């Protein structure tokens, strides 16, 4: 048995164990950390398959960005685990059905990829000068043979981003929003009023004004009753 085969079985075993711990761990932080370990083992298997670009992409994107975001969200939110587990048994049938569908689809993909493929995909990169680099071969396949699926995936991600933003928007009483349609219909006459007035006014002459004497204008106090 070759050394790479031994490494593959070790990484595959660690990947399987860490994936099981993700769904069986009682602590959400532990589940997220086990998922990080699963990603690292999957990246190691891709390295053994000489898919360096995918391995580095998995570590940078999922481990370096997505999982760090998950950890921040889980640690910052005060999640009541007992409430989440209270209705766990009610969703077991539906979850089992979804899991069975995913397993069947994965089996069909693997059978089509390894059992029904006549010409290997790697041969698309073989030319007179030799074999294409891994990154160049992936880019060529994505933007030629799978361009429609790639655009659909981008559209789905865009819809997910819009949905996430719309879910975070809450109508509050003290929140100020703008209505673009009303802003476009506004006229200058409705918002601005021009008032004509003199630029200078003369002060009244003190000699012509009557003098104020006594307690004129002062209030009186009534002590009766």
C-alpha positions in Angstrom: 0.0 0.0 0.0 1.4 3.4 -1.0 1.9 6.2 1.5 -0.6 8.5 -0.3 -3.3 5.8 0.1 -2.6 5.6 3.9 -2.9 9.4 4.1 -6.1 9.3 2.2 -7.7 6.8 4.6 -6.5 8.8 7.6 -7.9 12.1 6.3 -11.1 10.3 5.2 -11.5 8.8 8.7 -10.9 12.2 10.4 -13.3 13.8 8.0 -16.1 11.3 8.8 -15.6 11.5 12.5 -15.6 15.3 12.5 -18.7 15.4 10.3 -20.5 13.2 12.8 -19.4 15.4 15.7 -20.8 18.4 13.9 -24.4 17.0 14.1 -24.1 15.2 17.4 -22.3 17.8 19.5 -24.4 19.6 22.1 -22.5 22.8 22.0 -22.9 25.0 18.9 -19.3 26.3 19.2 -17.9 22.8 19.3 -20.0 21.9 16.2 -18.5 24.9 14.4 -15.0 23.9 15.4 -15.5 20.3 14.2 -16.8 21.7 10.9 -13.6 23.6 10.6 -11.7 20.4 11.2 -13.8 18.7 8.5 -13.0 21.4 6.0 -9.3 21.0 6.7 -9.4 17.3 6.1 -11.4 17.7 2.9 -8.7 20.2 1.8 -6.0 17.7 2.6 -7.8 15.1 0.4 -8.0 17.5 -2.4 -4.3 18.2 -2.1 -3.7 14.4 -2.5 -5.9 14.5 -5.6 -3.6 17.3 -6.9 -6.4 19.9 -6.8 -4.4 22.6 -5.1 -6.6 25.5 -6.2 -9.8 23.9 -4.7 -8.0 23.0 -1.5 -6.6 26.5 -1.0 -10.0 28.0 -1.9 -11.8 25.8 0.7 -9.4 26.9 3.4 -9.5 30.6 2.6 -13.2 31.0 1.9 -14.9 28.5 4.2 -12.5 28.2 7.1 -11.1 31.8 6.9 -14.4 33.7 6.3 -17.6 31.7 6.6 -16.7 29.6 9.7 -15.3 32.7 11.4 -18.6 34.5 10.8 -20.5 31.5 12.1 -18.4 31.4 15.3 -19.0 35.2 15.9 -22.7 34.8 15.4 -23.0 31.7 17.6 -20.9 33.3 20.4 -22.5 36.7 20.3 -26.1 35.5 20.2 -27.7 34.1 23.3 -29.2 30.9 21.8 -31.4 28.8 24.1 -30.4 25.3 23.1 -33.3 23.7 25.1 -35.8 25.5 23.0 -34.2 24.3 19.8 -34.1 20.7 21.0 -37.6 20.6 22.2 -39.1 20.2 18.7 -36.2 18.1 17.4 -38.2 14.8 17.1 -41.0 16.5 15.1 -38.6 17.3 12.3 -36.9 13.9 12.1 -39.1 12.4 9.3 -38.7 15.5 7.1 -35.0 15.6 7.7 -34.7 11.9 7.0 -36.5 12.4 3.7 -34.3 15.3 2.7 -31.2 13.3 3.7 -32.3 10.3 1.6 -32.8 12.5 -1.4 -29.3 14.1 -1.0 -27.7 10.6 -0.7 -29.5 9.4 -3.9 -28.5 12.5 -5.9 -24.9 12.2 -4.7 -24.8 8.5 -5.7 -26.2 9.4 -9.1 -23.5 12.1 -9.6 -20.7 9.8 -8.5 -22.0 7.0 -10.8 -22.2 9.4 -13.7 -18.8 10.9 -12.9 -16.9 7.6 -12.4 -19.0 4.9 -14.0 -20.5 6.5 -17.1 -17.8 8.9 -18.2 -16.1 7.7 -21.4 -13.5 10.4 -21.7 -11.8 11.7 -18.6 -12.2 15.4 -17.9 -8.4 15.8 -17.4 -7.9 15.0 -21.0 -9.5 18.3 -22.0 -6.4 20.0 -20.7 -4.0 17.9 -22.6 -2.5 19.5 -25.6 0.6 19.4 -27.6 2.5 21.5 -25.0 1.5 19.2 -22.1 -1.1 19.3 -19.3 -2.9 22.5 -18.3 -2.4 23.9 -14.8 -5.1 23.0 -12.3 -6.5 26.6 -12.0 -6.5 27.1 -15.8 -8.3 23.9 -16.4 -11.0 24.7 -13.8 -11.6 28.1 -15.3 -11.8 26.7 -18.8 -14.3 24.1 -17.9 -16.5 26.5 -15.8 -16.6 29.2 -18.4 -17.2 26.9 -21.4 -19.0 23.7 -20.6 -20.7 24.8 -17.3 -21.3 28.5 -18.0 -25.1 28.2 -17.7 -24.9 26.4 -14.4 -22.3 28.9 -13.2 -24.6 31.8 -14.0 -27.5 30.1 -12.3 -25.4 29.6 -9.2 -24.5 33.3 -9.2 -28.2 34.3 -9.6 -29.1 32.1 -6.7 -26.5 33.7 -4.5 -27.7 37.1 -5.5 -31.3 36.2 -4.5 -30.0 34.9 -1.2 -28.1 38.1 -0.5 -31.2 40.2 -1.3 -33.4 37.9 0.9 -30.9 38.2 3.8 -30.9 42.0 3.6 -34.7 42.2 3.4 -35.0 39.9 6.5 -32.7 42.2 8.5 -34.8 45.3 7.8 -37.3 46.0 10.5 -39.9 48.7 10.6 -39.3 50.8 13.7 -41.1 53.9 15.0 -37.9 56.0 15.2 -36.5 54.8 12.0 -36.3 57.3 9.1 -36.8 55.9 5.6 -37.1 57.5 2.2 -39.6 57.0 -0.5 -38.0 57.6 -3.8 -41.3 57.9 -5.7 -42.5 60.7 -3.4 -39.1 62.5 -3.6 -39.3 62.5 -7.4 -42.8 64.1 -7.4 -41.8 66.9 -5.1 -42.0 70.4 -6.6 -39.9 73.4 -5.5 -43.1 75.4 -4.7 -44.1 72.7 -2.1 -40.8 72.8 -0.2 -39.5 76.4 -0.6 -41.4 79.6 0.1 -40.0 82.9 -0.9 -40.9 85.8 1.4 -40.3 89.4 0.3 -39.1 91.8 3.0 -37.1 94.9 3.4 -33.5 94.5 3.8 -33.3 97.3 6.4 -35.8 98.7 8.9 -35.5 102.1 10.8 -35.4 102.1 14.6 -38.3 104.0 16.2 -37.5 107.6 17.5 -37.4 107.7 21.3 -38.6 111.3 21.5 -41.9 110.5 19.8 -42.7 107.5 22.0 -44.6 108.1 25.3 -42.6 107.5 28.4 -43.6 104.5 30.6 -44.1 105.6 34.3 -45.3 103.8 37.4 -46.3 100.2 37.6 -47.9 100.1 34.2 -48.1 96.6 33.1 -47.2 95.1 36.4 -49.4 92.5 38.0 -51.5 93.1 41.2 -52.0 90.8 44.1 -55.4 90.3 45.6 -55.2 89.5 49.3 -59.0 89.2 49.8 -60.4 86.0 51.1 
